[in-house]
Amino acid sequence: MAGQAREARLRRKDFPRFISIATRWGDNDVYGHVNNVVYYAFFDTAVNRHLMENGALDVATSDTVGLVVSNSCTFFASVAFPETIEVGLRVERLGRSSVTYQLGVFRAGEAAAAAQGRFTHVYVTRADQRPAAIPEAVLRALEGLRVAIPPPHMI
């Protein structure tokens, strides 16, 4: 859209945690780069891998789970198979029953994000899908991801 401002491009230094993800053959589209919908899978993988590695999520038995209620992505540069990308992860907002992450997709050795987005989990009880407080184990896993985030800078 003409005249619409874009978010400033995030940099590696903006993220306290990185998750490496190998792109797959099927991620590329007919234009020779990773298709836009795959970036949402990168976000989902990075967040859930962080939670699992920190003992905050057992996908089979956790009584409380985070459901994605919102996500977005802004693209700056392409990535393509067979690259291994790194997804930067930080917490933008933490509420009683929800958390919004900011994520950056980085090509190997590059300081600026190729793409960046937001991903919001709302926590619910698995049994009845009713909103629930974020579990203590999840809060502990998020501690190192909380950073002071300045207001968005538009370019």
N, C-alpha and C positions, 0 to 999 in steps of 0.2 A: 504494500500500500504506500502510495506516495506521501512523503512527509511524516511517516510514522517513525519514531525514534526506536533504536535497538538498544538492548542492554549492553553495557560494557563487557568486553570479553574477559573472562576470569583467567587467572594464571595459577600455575602449580603452587605458588606460595600461599594461595588463598585456601588451600585444603590441608587438613591435618592427617588424612588417611587416604591411601590409594589401594585399589583392587585391580589386579591384572586380569584381563579377559582376552582370550584368543578369538579373533574373528573366525568365522566358518565359511566354507565354500558357498553355502546357500545364503549367506548374509548379503552378498553382492547382488545388485539388480542389473538390469540390462544396460545401465549407463556406466557400469564398471566400478561402482562404489557401494558401500554399505547403505542399504535402503533405510529411509527415515524411520520406519516402524521398529527397526532392530534396536535403535538407541533406547527405546523404552524398556526393552529386555535387558540391555546393559545396566540401566538404572536399577531395575528390579533385582538383578543378579548381585550387583554391588551392595545394595542395602541389605538384602537377606543374607548374603555371605558374611557380611560384617556382624550381623546379629547372631548368626549361627556360630561363627568362630569365637564369639564372646559369651557363649552359653546363654543367650537371651531368646533363642527360638529353636524349638524342636517342631519341625513341620508336621510330624505325625501326632504329637501328644500335647502341645501347648494348649492350655485352657483358654488363653487370650491370644488373639492374633491381630495383626495389622492388615487392614484392607486398604487398597489404593483407592482414594476418592478423587484425586486430582493429579495430573502431571502435565508437564509442558517441556518443550525443547526448542532451543535457538541454535541454528547451525552457522558456522563460520568457515569451515574447511572440511574436505572429504577425508574419510578413512576407507580402507578397502582390504579385503582378504588378500594376502595372508598375514596382515599386521596383527600384532598383539597390542592392544590399547590398555591404557591405565585410566580407571575411573576415580576421580577425586571425589571425596565425600565429606560433607559437613552438615551440621544442623543449623537451619535458618530460624526455625521457630519451634518451641516446645510448649505444648499445652498440657492440660490434664489428661486428655484422651487422644490427642493427636500430635504428630510430629511432621514438620516439613523439612525435607532435606534439600540441599543444593548439591548438584553433581556436575562434574566437568569431565568430558571425554578428551583424553590427551593422546596424541601420537607419540611414539617413542622419541625421547630427547627433546620434545618441543615444550616451550615454556607457557604458551597460550593454548587455551582450550579450543579444540576443533568444533566442539558442541558443548552446550551446557543446558541444564534444566532444573526443574523442581519436581518433587515427588512427595505426595502427602499420604501418610498412613493414618487412618483412624482405627483405634483399637476397639475390638468387640469381643464378647465371649463367643467362643466357637459354637457352643450349644444352641444359643438363641439369637446370635448376631446383634445383640444389644450393645450400645456403647459401654466401654469399661475404662477404668483408669489404666494408664500405661503401667505395665508390671515393673516392679523394682529391678529385675534383671535387665530389662530393656533400658531403663533409666541409667543403670550402671554402664551399659554398653555404649550409651550415647554421650557420656561425660566427656570423653576425649574428642568428640566431634563438635562440641559447642565452641564457637569462636565469635568474637565481636564482629558483626557484619554491618558495614556502613550502609546507608540508604542506597538504593540502586542508582547507578550512574548510567545515564543514557547517552548514546553516541548518535 
